[in-house]
Amino acid sequence: MVSSNVDATVQSALSAYQRLSTDEKLAFLWYVYTKMGTSITPAAPGAAGDEIAKGLFNQVKELSHEEQLQVQRQIIEKQDSLIGREYGSLSENTKLLFWYYLAQGMEEGVIIPMPENYEPSGSIQKLLSDIEACDFEQQITFLREAVIDAGQEPKSGAEI
C-alpha cells in the first residue's frame, strides 16, 4: 500500500523492492541502514517511539540468532506472530527506528549478522544505487513506505 504522494522515482524503487525475495529485502534494509543509519534517527523522532522501538528490538535480541532471522522474515512476509503484530501496531517512524536498531544490533553482534561471504544480487545493487541517487527526502519516503507495509495487523480485543 503506497501513499498517493510518492513521486515516480520512489514509486519505481518501491516496485523494485517488492520484487525482491524476503532475504534480499532483509539484506537490502541492512545495507541501506548501515549507509544511512545516522540520518534516519533524526528523521524518526519521538521519545515514546524510541522506547517502543527499543522494547521490540530487545524482544528480538533475546532470541537465538536463528529465531531472530525467523522473526525478521515473518515481519517482512506479514506472517501472523506476536512480534509481527506488535510491529504492525507501530507508527511509521517507530518502524523506521526498529529496523535501524536491528541494523545496529547486527553491527554489534547481538542480532544475527549478515553471512561473511554474502554477495548482494544485481537487483539489490541496482536498487541501492537508485536509492543513493535520490535526495534525502526521497530516501526517507522510500524507507518509510518499504517498512510500513510489513508486519501483521494487531488482533481486536485483548489479544495483541
Secondary structure, 3 states (H helix, E strand, C coil): CCCCCCCHHHHHHHHHHHCCCHHHHHHHHHHHHHHHHHHHHHHCCCHHHHHHHHHHHHHHHCCCHHHHHHHHHHHHCCCCCHHHHHHHCCCHHHHHHHHHHHHHHHHHCCCCCCCCCCCCCHHHHHHHHHHHCCCHHHHHHHHHHHHHCCCCCCCCCCCC
